[in-house]
């Protein structure tokens, strides 16, 4: 899955929470975008699954863009999931999501590929 999506998971208390799942891409010398195997996770407020065009603002004119917020200072940052070894292994870092919530996100990503 190499597009930004919003997906709902069930919290430990039974409530649903929407998570933005953003694949991290790198730019190759030939200007191709390559997936790094990392997904960054953020809190979302949408009630349904959406794709990039629904959740990302239209890019501003050149020179009008504001610097991005560092994830450590972003209150919506929930961590990262990194896949390795042909997506058979994964690990979570940088956040405080419980293991069962991490597993729900991993299952969604694997099924979305």
C-alpha positions in Angstrom: 0.0 0.0 0.0 1.7 3.2 -1.1 -1.0 5.8 -0.7 -2.1 7.7 2.4 -5.3 6.3 3.9 -7.5 6.7 7.0 -8.5 3.5 8.8 -10.6 2.8 11.9 -9.3 0.5 14.6 -10.9 -0.6 17.9 -9.2 0.7 21.1 -8.8 -1.5 24.2 -11.8 0.3 25.8 -14.0 -0.7 22.8 -14.2 2.7 21.2 -13.1 3.3 17.6 -10.3 5.6 16.6 -9.4 6.7 13.1 -5.7 6.5 12.1 -4.0 8.1 9.1 -1.5 5.6 7.7 1.2 7.4 5.6 3.8 5.5 3.6 7.3 7.0 3.8 8.8 7.4 0.3 12.3 8.3 -0.8 13.3 9.9 -4.1 15.8 8.0 -6.3 18.4 9.6 -8.5 16.1 9.1 -11.5 13.3 11.0 -9.6 11.3 7.8 -9.0 9.6 7.5 -5.6 10.5 4.3 -3.8 8.6 2.9 -0.7 10.9 2.6 2.3 8.9 -0.1 4.1 7.9 2.5 6.8 4.5 3.8 7.6 4.0 6.8 9.8 0.8 6.9 11.9 -1.3 9.9 12.9 -4.6 10.5 14.7 -7.5 11.3 12.3 -10.9 12.7 12.9 -12.7 11.3 9.7 -15.5 8.8 10.2 -14.7 6.8 7.1 -11.8 5.4 5.2 -10.4 7.9 2.7 -7.5 8.3 0.4 -4.9 11.0 -0.2 -7.2 13.3 -2.2 -9.7 13.4 0.6 -7.3 14.2 3.5 -4.5 16.2 2.1 -4.8 19.9 1.3 -4.0 21.1 -2.2 -0.3 22.1 -2.3 0.2 25.8 -1.9 2.0 28.0 -4.4 5.8 27.7 -4.3 7.1 29.9 -1.5 3.8 29.8 0.4 4.4 26.4 2.1 5.0 26.3 5.8 7.6 24.0 7.4 6.4 20.6 8.5 5.9 19.9 12.2 8.5 17.5 13.6 6.8 14.3 14.6 8.1 14.6 18.2 6.2 17.9 18.5 3.1 16.8 16.6 0.3 15.8 19.1 -1.3 13.7 16.4 1.8 11.5 15.9 1.2 7.9 17.0 4.4 6.2 15.8 5.8 4.2 12.9 5.5 0.7 11.6 8.5 -0.7 9.7 8.2 -3.8 7.5 11.3 -5.9 6.8 12.2 -9.2 5.1 9.5 -9.0 2.3 6.9 -7.8 4.8 7.1 -10.9 7.0 8.5 -9.1 9.9 7.5 -5.7 11.4 8.2 -3.5 14.4 6.6 -0.5 15.9 8.5 2.6 17.2 8.0 6.1 18.4 4.6 6.0 19.9 2.4 4.4 22.6 -0.1 2.3 20.7 -0.8 -1.0 22.5 0.2 -4.3 20.7 -3.4 -5.2 19.8 -3.9 -1.8 18.1 -0.6 -2.2 16.3 -1.6 -5.6 15.0 -4.9 -4.2 13.7 -3.0 -1.6 11.7 -0.5 -4.2 10.4 -3.3 -6.5 9.3 -5.0 -3.7 7.4 -1.8 -2.7 5.7 -1.0 -6.4 4.7 -4.6 -6.8 3.3 -4.5 -3.5 1.4 -1.3 -4.4 -0.6 
